[in-house]
Amino acid sequence: MSKSLRIASDDIWKNKVEKVNAEVFTLTYGSIVAQLVRDFKNDYNQVNAQLEKMGYNIGIRLIEEFLAKTNQGRCSSFKETAEVISKVGFKIFLNITPQVTNWSTDSKQFSLIFDENPLEEFVELPDDEKAKQQLWYSNVLVGVLKGALEMVQLDVDAEFVSDVLRGDDRTELKLKLNRVLKDEIPTGED
């Protein structure tokens, strides 16, 4: 399974995705974060919330592109979802493959460990101890995952628990499945 996912995502990356989009996003992302820091006058909690909100809006739109490019069917388990996120989703859009690890005993929580994060290339946090304690620079990814997974009926919590930009040994994002949402038909539609 995982080898076929990796091969499929490699083929999509090589043949169907405009790599320029990922590169432009990673190059401009730092400017977005810097502007938010200025706009919110170094209130890093508000910056984190805004980045998550932006990511959520990206995620609810990105899932359509993901499904169209991969023809991915519904995953049979949260573990399969984690593998698809890591080996296909991140590969297609950022050309990275974070490691899926730290599964909870009930298989409803896992971590993504990033050996590399293109959003963090050429970045240094402000020379401000408050920034190193409060700012989650890549928090847009939290929102992207929450938005995209909600669109496929998975209510999740996502949060960074460590980041190399903050001096940690590794960058780790934790996801927790809260519940599977019911497929609901909007009122008035059959």
Number of C-alpha atoms within 10 A of each C-alpha: 8 13 9 11 18 18 13 17 25 17 13 18 18 13 10 12 14 13 15 9 12 16 15 10 14 17 16 11 18 20 11 13 20 15 13 19 20 12 12 13 11 17 16 20 15 16 25 23 15 18 23 25 19 18 24 23 16 18 25 20 15 20 20 13 12 17 13 10 14 15 9 11 7 11 13 8 10 17 16 14 15 21 20 20 19 23 26 28 23 15 21 27 19 19 20 18 23 22 16 20 14 13 15 11 8 6 13 16 21 21 23 20 21 19 13 15 18 18 20 18 12 8 11 12 16 13 8 9 10 12 18 18 11 14 23 25 26 24 23 24 22 25 27 25 26 24 26 23 21 18 17 17 15 19 18 18 15 22 19 18 13 17 22 15 19 19 11 11 10 16 22 22 22 20 21 18 16 12 11 14 12 9 8 7 8 7 6 5 5 5
